[in-house]
Amino acid sequence: MIYRSLAFLGLAMFLAGYVANALYLRNLNKEKGSEERGKTTNSKIIMSVITITLLLDTIAVVMGKSYLPIMAKAGGFYLTFLSGIISVWAYADRREKSKDHDSRFKKIGVYRYSRNPLYLALDLLIIGLTLMYCQFYTIISAAAAVIFFHICIVVKEKEISKKHPEEFAKYKEDVSAYYGFGKISFKKCVSAAYLLLIIWCVLYLATLLVYAGPFLSWNWIWIFIGIFALIRYIMLRRDILGLRKHKIPMAIRIIYYSVFGIGLAIFTYVEANICAAMNTVPEDDLEYVIVLGAGLKGTTPTAPLVKRIEEGFRYMSENPDTILVASGGQGFNESISEAECIKRELVRMGIDENRIVLEDRSVSTIQNLEFSLEIIGNPDASVGIITNSFHEYRAMQIAKRAGYTNAHYVPAETLFPVGIHYMLREFFGVVRFWMDPLI
């Protein structure tokens, strides 16, 4: 329901800007001569394509069905939301441009970044809605519409180029057809990447607040990344425009790029290992599996713990000789131990309680695994570690340090879109583990 409401919000924002702009242009054309009114047929064709495309997308939203994962829906909403902002922004700037008769090629507001902001907004809306509510007919109509609108841009700009060759050529050098700053260069590409990162941080932080609330640990990291990206974007834009008065000394630049490069390489290595662990297929017929605790609300398991319990149930059902160690003590605001909760849920789901052993003293992952190994009694036993998939890689490193010699990944589902935040946070957990031999 939440995504359906957000989809309609994005549609409403876009249509508000688009209809306002269309009405404004209609009134403006009435004041001009027959030359402008001669374009009515083309406008009707374009409006018909837009109407049909949006109608199909609206039907998909009403049906509320999608065959793509939840992150596709979140990404689709981001694009839909941006389309609404761009369309309203374009309308406001179009009015400003029209006040000056010679302002066709003036770089005002959104027209500093896009020669065709309304087409850009429309493309984002169509693609966003297709990601949110993916149906066969929405994919086909979206692809056809995007191609059609691109042809419209090409035809329109050829006509403009014939009438205003010099002015339009200069405008094209400075502003891209969809988004950008004229001719492509490395710095422009990097600045565009930083701008997208800023937008992502804002929208993803809003997503985290909706899904997990303001008290999710490490929420602030997205604010930090967004501020860093904003500073770099401003610096690059000033450099591109020739506004920087003083060049940064070469020594400082070498240090910065070296540290940044090393950090990026480490980050890529860690996240690649996290992703590999997330997608590991568990081995069958392990002697033991350990379900790591993940917090309770009273006696109710949190969403991450539910996924771990479900994976434990699946594995125990498919491997009848395996013994499960339910691991986790009783924390603050928890009415029972996490181990007891895991056992209760598994028994309720149909697992024989004689196949479940409790480890109810631990308060951290290292204690989960150390105390569980004391119960198992054999470091060479084949043991599967059940935790949310983003946490598997670090849990396995901790298991090796705790003395396990035959441990295996048994990844439970990671909940998205919040899972992206967990994957980023896990990077710092892995680095901290490397640096602290006592963990």
Residue pairs with C-beta under 8 A, 6 or more apart in sequence:
2 210
3 73
3 77
3 132
4 61
4 62
4 64
6 77
6 80
6 81
7 61
7 76
7 77
7 80
7 129
7 132
7 133
8 61
9 81
9 84
10 77
10 80
10 81
10 83
10 84
10 125
10 128
10 129
11 54
11 57
11 58
11 61
11 80
11 125
11 129
12 84
13 81
13 83
13 84
13 85
13 87
13 88
14 80
14 83
14 84
14 87
14 121
14 122
14 125
15 54
16 84
16 87
16 88
17 84
17 86
17 87
17 88
17 89
17 90
17 91
17 118
17 121
18 50
18 87
18 91
18 118
18 121
18 122
20 88
20 91
21 87
21 90
21 91
21 94
21 118
22 47
24 91
24 94
24 95
24 98
25 94
28 98
29 36
29 37
29 39
46 149
46 152
49 145
49 148
49 149
50 122
50 145
52 141
53 126
53 141
53 142
53 145
54 125
54 126
56 137
56 138
56 141
57 125
57 126
57 129
57 130
57 133
57 138
57 141
57 142
60 129
60 130
60 133
60 134
60 135
60 137
60 138
61 129
61 132
61 133
63 133
63 135
64 133
65 133
65 135
66 72
66 73
66 132
66 133
66 134
66 135
67 134
67 135
68 131
68 134
69 416
70 416
70 417
71 416
71 417
71 420
72 131
72 132
72 134
73 131
73 132
74 207
74 416
74 417
75 128
75 131
76 127
76 128
76 129
76 130
76 131
76 132
76 133
77 128
77 132
78 128
78 199
78 200
78 203
79 124
79 125
79 127
79 128
79 131
80 124
80 125
80 128
80 129
80 132
81 128
81 203
82 121
82 124
82 128
82 199
83 121
83 122
83 123
83 124
83 125
83 128
84 121
84 125
86 110
86 114
86 117
86 118
86 120
86 121
86 124
87 117
87 118
87 121
87 122
87 125
89 109
89 110
89 117
90 109
90 110
90 111
90 117
90 118
90 121
92 109
93 108
93 109
93 110
93 111
93 117
96 108
96 109
97 103
97 104
97 106
97 108
97 111
100 106
104 164
104 167
105 164
105 167
105 168
105 170
105 171
107 171
107 174
107 175
110 117
111 117
111 175
112 175
113 175
113 176
113 179
113 180
113 181
114 120
114 175
114 176
114 177
114 178
114 179
114 180
115 157
115 171
115 172
115 175
115 176
115 177
116 153
116 177
116 178
119 149
119 150
119 152
119 153
119 178
120 178
120 179
122 145
122 149
123 146
123 149
123 178
126 141
126 142
126 145
126 146
127 142
127 146
129 138
129 142
130 138
130 139
130 142
153 177
157 168
157 177
160 168
161 168
161 169
172 182
173 182
173 183
174 181
174 182
175 181
175 182
176 182
179 192
180 188
180 192
181 188
181 191
181 240
182 188
185 240
187 236
187 239
187 240
188 240
190 236
191 233
191 236
191 237
191 240
194 229
194 230
194 232
194 233
194 236
195 229
195 233
197 225
197 226
197 229
198 226
198 229
198 230
198 233
201 222
201 223
201 225
201 226
201 229
202 226
204 222
204 417
204 420
204 421
205 219
205 222
205 223
205 226
207 417
207 418
208 216
208 219
208 222
208 418
208 421
209 219
211 417
211 418
212 418
212 421
216 418
216 421
217 425
218 421
218 424
218 425
218 428
219 421
221 424
221 425
222 421
235 244
238 244
266 431
267 427
270 393
270 426
270 427
270 430
270 431
271 423
271 427
273 393
274 390
274 392
274 393
274 394
274 423
274 426
274 427
274 430
275 423
276 393
277 389
277 392
277 393
277 396
277 409
277 411
278 389
278 390
278 392
278 393
278 411
278 414
279 389
279 411
280 392
280 409
280 411
282 315
282 384
282 408
282 409
282 410
282 411
283 382
283 384
283 408
284 318
284 319
285 319
285 321
285 322
285 382
286 315
286 319
286 322
286 382
286 383
286 384
286 408
286 410
287 321
287 322
287 323
287 381
287 382
287 383
288 322
288 323
288 324
288 325
288 376
288 381
288 382
288 383
288 384
289 312
289 315
289 316
289 322
289 323
289 324
289 325
289 383
289 384
289 385
289 386
289 410
290 324
290 325
290 327
290 359
290 368
290 369
290 372
290 383
290 384
290 385
290 386
291 308
291 309
291 311
291 312
291 324
291 325
291 326
291 327
291 342
291 386
291 387
292 308
292 327
292 328
292 365
292 368
292 369
292 385
292 386
292 387
292 391
292 395
293 305
293 326
293 327
293 328
293 329
293 337
293 338
293 339
293 341
293 342
293 362
293 368
294 301
294 302
294 304
294 305
294 308
294 328
294 338
294 387
294 388
295 301
295 302
295 304
295 305
295 331
295 334
295 338
296 302
296 305
296 331
296 333
296 334
296 335
296 336
296 338
296 341
297 333
298 333
298 334
298 335
299 334
299 335
299 336
299 341
299 344
300 341
301 309
301 338
301 341
301 342
301 345
303 415
304 388
304 415
305 338
305 341
305 342
306 345
307 388
307 412
307 413
307 414
307 415
308 342
308 386
308 387
308 388
308 412
309 342
309 345
309 346
309 349
310 412
310 413
311 386
311 410
311 411
311 412
311 413
312 324
312 342
312 346
312 351
312 386
312 412
313 346
313 349
313 350
313 351
315 322
315 384
315 386
315 410
316 322
316 324
316 346
316 351
316 355
317 350
317 351
322 355
322 384
323 355
323 356
323 357
324 346
324 351
324 355
324 356
324 357
325 356
325 357
325 358
325 359
325 372
325 375
325 376
326 338
326 339
326 340
326 342
326 343
326 346
326 356
326 357
326 358
326 359
326 360
327 338
327 339
327 342
327 359
327 362
327 368
327 369
327 371
327 372
328 337
328 338
328 339
328 341
328 342
328 359
328 360
328 362
328 368
329 337
329 338
329 339
329 360
329 361
329 362
329 363
329 367
330 336
330 337
330 338
330 360
331 338
331 363
337 358
337 360
338 360
339 358
339 359
339 360
340 358
340 360
342 356
343 353
343 356
343 358
346 356
347 353
347 356
357 375
359 368
359 371
359 372
359 375
361 367
361 371
362 368
362 370
362 371
362 372
365 391
365 394
365 395
365 398
366 398
366 401
366 402
366 439
369 385
369 395
369 398
369 399
369 402
369 404
370 402
370 403
373 379
373 402
373 403
373 404
376 383
379 403
379 404
379 405
379 406
380 405
380 406
381 406
382 406
382 408
383 399
383 404
383 406
383 407
383 408
384 407
384 408
384 409
384 410
385 392
385 395
385 396
385 399
385 407
385 408
385 409
385 410
386 410
386 411
386 412
387 395
387 411
387 412
388 411
388 412
388 413
388 414
388 415
388 419
388 422
389 411
389 412
389 413
389 414
390 414
390 419
390 422
390 423
390 426
391 422
391 426
392 409
392 411
393 426
393 430
394 426
394 429
394 430
394 433
396 407
396 409
397 430
397 433
398 433
398 439
399 407
400 407
401 439
414 422
414 423
432 439
433 439
